[in-house]
Amino acid sequence: MLKWYRQKTAVENSLEVLNILFTIIFCLEAVIRLSAIGFQNYFKDNWNIFDFIIALGSLIGILMNQLTSV
């Protein structure tokens, strides 16, 4: 949500790197929780489901951005 008209390339690149970094952190958190408490227990909690969907959506967003920017 930090885009504006005539945005500098350095700002755009920094936001892209931060998006990837935080997505990796959230995905690692989901993987660690899945391995720690197990598949069934992980998906019993609604917050874990929400976090998983957000992490998955972020991964898909990054992949779509990379595939369409070629």
Number of C-alpha atoms within 10 A of each C-alpha: 4 7 10 8 5 6 10 10 9 9 12 13 11 11 15 13 12 11 14 15 11 13 19 15 12 19 18 13 15 19 12 12 15 17 11 11 11 11 11 9 12 18 15 10 10 10 11 16 14 12 15 20 12 15 21 16 13 19 18 12 12 15 12 11 12 10 9 7 7 5
